Amino acid sequence: MPASGWNGKFVGVGNGAWAGSITYAAMIDPLSKGYATAATDDGHQGSQLDAGFAAGHPEKFIDFSYRGPHEMTVAAKAVIQAFYGRMTDRSLFVSCSTGGRQALMEAHRYPNDYDGISAMAPANPTVGLMVGSLWTSSATAKEAASRISPATFDLVHKAVLAACDADDGVRDGMISAPNRCHFDPAVLQCKRTGPGAGTTDCLTAPQVTALRAIYQGPRNPRTGKPIFPGFEPGSENMFSIQASGSGPIVPVASYFRDLVFNDPQWDFRHFDYDKDVSRALAAHSRFVDVPPTGLGNYVASGRKLLMSHGWADPLVPPMTSVDFYRALTARLGAKEAANARLFMIPGMAHCTGGDGPFVFDVIAALDQWVATGRAPERIVVSNPPNAPARTRPICPYPQEAVYSGAGSTDDEKNFRCEALKRQPLHPVNGA
């Protein structure tokens, strides 16, 4: 809490992965702007990569799923009132990834906690995300011929840029319109086979298959139906985060090993994308996942939901936010739907970084919306200070930033937000 100069407002922040510690770094920004701020470890202490804290402790899983942020919020407001002698004028929740899921969960289960909520790249639904991540890592890990090095992923990324960068009318080193990118990794398949095939210059047939699986996302082998979205063209140079060839990343392996199967010897190669998905959903979905149909009370009360997601996110598929927002607004009247907006950020990776500009003042955008009731029509994003100057507008979905045809493409003033005719998403040939 600011010792002086408190602006009368409170900002709650969330966690990453499986939590287990206070996210002090996330509290710096709101505190420096005059907000009182608070965070929680979600009821347990330990590595954010380790889901084992909840093994045999269902109450700890509930704390992580939804109770922790709420109890933090209630306690923080009481402390703030006692310290300053008055209640907060406005309460906001601003966070990304697991914190983005917590943001949606606050709106779902405790709609009176916050006046405005920012959910960036929300890791929701968590169970589906765990399955999707397992699928992605398995694509390059089940056989040696499928493994793809970071250099080869970079080769693919450059090929995608060459094929699709200009689809939005501007060649600028990022994919702004992934839904219009019809890239097939088979164009990079090696012309020869046998020893020596599959280098940083071309792809083996198993590598092509693995990439198609990553773009496609997991499907039920019995029904053929999609389970969870895959990743978008433009994020390939970061696929090695999950698809290293060595199996699932630590927080995903821990979830299945410790919470779903309770088996120290669990082997990801034997996962059944039919029966085992049902098993995980039955065990945890009702606690940790936020349904898009569950935010009606929050937005109907006039409270604001600002969602955002990078199109090049390599950890949480961007279409999870698009699908959530579509399902949410489809069930709302026009007045209620106006209280929720989604901004997709071209080239942005997970919460930060990527090929495109991504820096913007989330707290200010949300606070102004709550204060004035006027939803943002465009938000200007910029490169970080150590990168070449570039600004772009991001637009409320389904609008996109369209170049005017004159002036620098590094200046947001030369772009307008426009609703374009959308094409089917995930158009990866051969998938």
N, C-alpha and C positions, 0 to 999 in steps of 0.2 A: 504494500500500500504506500502511495506517495506520502512522505512526511509533510509535504506542502504542495499546493497546486493541484490537488485532486480535482478532476473534472466532473465528479459526481457519478461516474459510470464504472461498470465492472466488466471485465473480459475473462471468461473461462477458457482454458486451453486443454487440449487432449494429449494423447500418447502416440507412440509408434509401436507397431507389431504387437507383442503380448504384454506391453507395459512393464510394470515392476519397479518404476522409479519416477521421481518427480521431474518433469520436463522443464527445468529451470531456464534453458535457453529460449524456449518459446514464450517465456514470461517477460523477457527483456523488452521486446517491442512495445507491447501495451503499457508496461510500466513507464517506459521512457516518454510515452505520449500522454501521461497523466491519468491513466486508468488504474484502478485497483485490479489485481489479477490473482488467479489461483490455479493450481493444478493438483493432480492426485496420482498416486502410484497404482490406483485401482484395487487397493486392498491386499497387495502382496509386494514383496521385495525380491528382486532377482533380475536376471538378464531378460531383455525384451525379446530375445530369440528363443526363449525356453517356455513352452506351454505346459511343462511338467508340473508347474505350481498347482494346477487344477486337478491333477490326477488324484482321484479319491476325495476331492474337496469340492463338491458341487456348489457350496456357498461362495467359494473363491471365484468360481467361474461366473456366477451371477454378479459378483462384485465387478469383475472385468467386463461382463457383457453390458450391464446398464446401471447397476446400483452405485458404483464408485463415483462416476461423474455427477450424479444427482446429489449424493450426500456431500460431495465437495462443494457443490453450488449452494446448498442450503446452509452449510457451515460458513462458507465465505461471506454470504450476504449478512449473516448474523454478526460475524466479526466486524465487517465493514460498518454496520449500523452502530455497533458498540463503540468503535474507534472514532468515527466521525460524528456520531450523535444524530445521524439521519440515514434514511434508506437510500439506496441507489436510485438515480433517476432513470437509468437504462442499463440493461444487462445483455451482453453479447457473448456468443461462443464462437471461437475462430480456431479451426485446426484442420489438419490434413492427414490422409491415410487412415490408420486406426482412429486418429482423432476426428477425421471426417465421418467415419462410421459412428463414433460417439456423438457427433453433432446431430446426425440424423436420428440417433436413438433418443437423444434429449427431446427433439421435436416430437418423436413418436410416443414415448412413454410419459414424458413430463413437459407437456406443451406450455406450462406456465412458468418454467424456469427462466427462459430467455426471450427477449423481445426480438432479437435478430440472431440468425445462425448462419455461419459460413462453413460449408462442408466441401473441402477441396479433396479431389481424388479419393473419395471415401472407400475404404476397404470393406465394401458391402455388396452383396451378402458374403459374410466371412467364410461360411462353409463352402460356397461355390468358388470363392477365391482360392481356398486351399486346394480344391480339386483341380481348378484351372492351372494353378502353379505346378502341381504335381504332373499334370499332363504335359506342360511346357518343358519341364526338366526331363521328363521321361522320353520326350521325342528325340533327344540327342544322347541318351544315356543307356538305352537298352542294348545297343550293339555298337562296337567300335567304329564301324563304317559310318554311323550317323553323327559322330561327334564333329562339332564345328568350332574352330578356334576363333578368338576375338578378331583376328585379322581377316578371317573369311566372312564373319558377320559384317565387318566393315566393308568388304567387297560387295556384299549383297546390298548394304545400305547405299553405297555409291550408285549401284545399278538402279535401285529404286528411285533415287533422286534424279538420275538421268532420264528415267522413264516418266516420272510423274510430277516432278517439281513444278513444271509450268502449267499443270492442269487448272490452277486457279488464276491463270493469266499473268503470273509473275514468276520469273526464275530467280529464287532468292535463297537457295540452299536449305529449304525445308518443305515438308509436305503440308500444305494448308487445307487440302481437300482429299483426305484419305479415301472417302467414299467414291471418288472418281478415279482412283488408282487401280488399274487392271494389270498388276504386275504378277508374272508367273516365274518363280525361281528356276523353272526348267530352262529358261533362256541362258542360264549360266552353267548348265550341266556339261561336264567334261565330254569331249569328243572321243576320248580314248578310255579304256577300262583296264583293270588289272593293276599291278604294282606301280606306284607313283601317281596314280590318278587321284584327284581330290586334293588340291593344294589351295593356296591363297589366290589362285588364278581361275579356278572353276570349282564346281560342285559335283560330288558323286551322286548317283541316283538315290541312295539312302539319305543323303543330306538334303536333297530336294524334297523328299518325302517328309523329312523332319520339319523343314521350314513351312511346308504346306500345313502340317499339323499345328504348328505354332500360330500361324495366321488364323486357322480355322477355329481353334479352341476345342475343348473336349466334347465328345459325342457319346451317347449311350450306344454300346455295341449291339444291343438287342433291338432297340427301336430306331436307331439312327438319328434321334433327335438331339439338338444341341443341349449341352448341360450348362455351359458358361461361355461368354464371348472369348475370342482369341484377340491377338494384338494387331494393331494397325500398321500399314505400310508407313515407313518413316522412323520406326523405333529399332531397327535391326542392329545398329551398332551398339545397342545396350542389351540385346538378348542374352549375352553371355552372363549377365547377372544371375539369371535363372537357369539358362540352358548351357551350363558349363561342361556337360558331359559326365559329371560325377554323381548325378542324382539330385534329389530335391534339396532346395536351400534349407538351412537349419530350422527356421521357425515352422516351415511346412512339414518337414520330417518329424519334428517334435510333436506337432499336432496329431498326426496320424499314429505315430508310435506310442505316445503317452496318453492321449485322450480318446482316440477312436478305438484302437486295438489293444492298448495296454500290454504291449509286447515289445520288450527290448530288442528282439531279433527281427522285428517287422521289416519286410523287404518290399520296397516300392514296386519292384518288377511284377509282383503278383496282385497288384491292386485291380479290383473288378469295378469298372466304371458304370456298372449297373447296380449290383447288390451292395457294394461298399459305399457308393454315393448315398444310397438310401439309408444305410446304417449311420453315416455321419450326419445326415440331415435330421434323422429321427432323434439323435442324441443331443444336438446342439442348436439347430436352426431357430427353434422357438425362443431361445435365450439371446443369441448373439446377432441374429439377422434382423434387419429393418425392412418391413414390406412397404412398397410404394403406396399401398392403400392405407397406410397407418398414420399419415401426416395430415389428414383432413382437419382435425380439430385445431392443429397448430396454425395452418394457413387461413382457416376460416375465421380465426380470432383476429386476423389482421397482422399477425407476426410475419416476419420476412425470412425467407430461405434463399441464400445465395450459394448455389453450387458452381463449382468450376473443376476443370480436369484438363490435363495436357493430352493432346492427340498422340504424342510420342511416348506416353507412359509405358515403361517396360515391366512394371510390377503389378499394377492394377489396370486391367484392360479398360480403355476409355469408354467403350460401349456400355459398360456397367452403369455409368452415370447417365448416358443418353437413354438407355432402356428404363432406368429408374425414373428419370424426369418425364419421359413420355407417358409411362404408366401412371405417374402421380397426377399430371395435368389432365390426362384423358378422363379422369374421374371427378374433376372439379368443374364448377361453373367458372365463367370468365372472370368474375370478381375475385374468387378464391385463387384461381390459377395465376392471377397477376401478382400474387404475393410470393411466387416462387420463380426463380430464374436460373438458367444454366448458361455458363460461359465456357466454351471449349477453346483451348489455347493451342494454336498450331505450333508444332515443334517442341513443345514443353515436355520434359520427362516427368519423373515422379516427384511432385511437390516443388521441385526446383530443377534448374539446368535444362540442357537440350539445345537443339539447333536454332530455336527462335527466341525472341524476347519473351520474358515471363514475369518480370518484376512489376508488382503493383501493390498499392496500399489497400489490402483487403479490409482491414479494420475501418479505414475511412470510408470506403465504398459502402460497407454494410451500415455503418453508423449514420451516414447521411441519408441512406434509404429509409432507415427506421425513423429518423428525425423528421424527414420531410414528406414521407409517403410516396416520393417519386422514385420509381424503379430506375436503375441505371440503363440508359439506352446504348451506351458503349463505355468500355473501360480501356484506358490506355495502358499498355504494358511496354516495358523497356528492357534493354539489356542491362546486366549488372554493371557496376562502375568500372570493372577491369576489362570490359569488352568494348568493341567498336560501338559507337552510338547508333541506336536503332529503336524506333518506337512504332508500334502498331496498335490499331484498335482491336479489341475482342468484342464480339457481338452476342446478344442474347440468342440462344439456340431457338429456332433453326437458322437464324441469319448468319451470314459470313461476311468477312471484310473483303470488299471488292475494290481493286485499284481503279482510280479515276482515269488513268491513262496519261496523266501529266504530273511532273514533279518527281522528287526522289521517292523511291520505294522504301526508304529507311525512315520516312516521316509519316506519322499516323494521319496527318492532315490530308494526305492524298488518297485516303481510303474512305469508303462509305460502307455502312452496314446494310446488307440487302438480303432478302429471303430468296434463295435460288431454288430452282426445281431440283429436288434431291434424287439421287440414284440409289439403287440397293447398296447396303453396306456389306463389307467383307467380300468384295468381288475379286477374290484371289483365284485366278484361273487354275483349274485342275483340283481345287480343294473339294 
